[in-house]
Amino acid sequence: MKTDEVISSLVPMIKELVNDTQNYVRLALAGSFLSICSLLGKKHTTDHILPIFLQLLKDDDSEIRITLFKKLNEITKVLGLDTLS
């Protein structure tokens, strides 16, 4: 799948799922969506994935936040620690 296809098809689905009312849906999303960062590259990750990441970090469910921290390396590989500071 090309970067443009990911942005036009997957990113809108991810944005919809981040607002799902079911905690287990958001938890599954938190555990999997960061893997596309390496495919998108730094600019698209910053533009499209980072806002979703930050929104999930504010989730009321602590398991979702913990899962994001466990997957943090996937976004820091692309953006670097300085960007996330």
LUMZA-507130 format. One record per residue: x, y, z of N, C-alpha, C in turn. Coordinates in steps of 0.02 Angstrom, whole numbers, plus 50000, padded with zeros to 5 digits. Example, Ala and Ser with C-alpha at 12.3 -4.5 7.8 and 13.67 -1.06 7.14 Angstrom:
# LUMZA-507130
506604971650390506154977550390506604983550390;506424988850354506844994750357506455000250394;
//
This chain:
# LUMZA-507130
500424994150000500005000050000500455006250000;500295010949957500685017049952500485022050006;500925026750019500805031750070500155035550059;500035037549997499415041249982498795037049995;498835030549981498275026049994498145025250069;498685024950107498625024350180498285030650208;498525036350185498255042750210497515043550190;497345041650129496655042650106496165037450130;496405031350145495945026150166495995024250240;496595022950264496675020650334496625026250385;496935031850372496935037250422496225039550439;495775040450390495085042250410494745036950453;494885030550440494595025150481494875025550552;495525026850558495845027350623495545033250662;495445038850628495155044650660494445043250685;494085039050650493415037250671493435032550731;493905027750730493955022950784494195025950850;494585031250845494855034450906494285037350949;493715038550918493135041250954492605035950969;492765029650957492275024350970492095024151044;491465022651058491225022551126491465016351166;491685011251131491905005051164492655005551180;492815004651243493515004951264493954999851229;493684993751218494094988551188494274990151116;493874994051081494024996151013494605001151014;494575005951059495115010851066495755007551090;495685002551134496274998851159496604995051102;496224991651061496504988051003496834992950955;496534998650945496825003750902497485006250930;497505007650995498125010051027498695005051019;498534998751018499044993651012499274992250941;498944995250892499124993350824499254999050775;498955004950784498985009950732499675013250724;500095013050774500745016350769501225012650722;501055006550704501495002750659501525005750589;501045010150571501075013150505501535019250502;501795021350558502235027250560502835026450513;503145020550514503745019550473503575019850398;502975017950381502745018250311502605025450290;502345029450335502145036250318502725041150317;503235040050358503785044750362503635050350411;504135054550422504105059650475503545064850463;503505067650404503015072950391502305070550399;502135064950367501455062450371501285059750441;501785056950475501665054750544501515060750588;501895066050579501775072150618501085075050602;500905075250539500275078250518499665074150535;499715067550529499115063250533499095058750595;499665055950614499665050950668499775054150737;500205059050741500345062250805499715065150838;499265068550801498645070950833498205065350861;498195059650826497815053950851498135051150914;498795050650912499175048250970499035052651031;499065059151021498945063851076498235063451102;497765062451057497065061751078496975055451121;497285049951100497235043751139497585044351206;498115048351210498455049351274498005052751325;497495056151303497025059551347496425055151366;496425048951341495865044451353495785043051428;495165042351450495025040951520495245033951541;495285029351494495475022451509496235021851515;496455020051574497185019651587497515014151545;497165008851529497455003451488497635005951419;497245010551393497385013451327498025017551331;498085021451382498695025551390499315021151400;499245015851440499805011251452500005007851387;499525005851348499665002551284500045007351237;499855013651237500205018551196500935019151218;501055019351282501745019851307502155013751288;501835007851287502175001751267502375001951193;501995005551153502115006051081502475012451062;502685016251110502995022851098503595022451052;503965016951054504555016351012504395016750937;503795014750918503605014750847503535021850820;503325026450861503255033350838503915037150848;504295035450900504925038950911505455037050860;505405031150831505865029150777505805033850718;505205036150705505075040450648505165047850665;504885049950722504895056950739505505059050780;505775054550818506325056150862506055058850929;506455058250980506245060351047506155067951052;506555071751015506505079051018505815081550996;505525078350947504865080450922504335079250975;504395073851013503895072151062503985075751129;504545079051137504685082551200504265088751208;
//
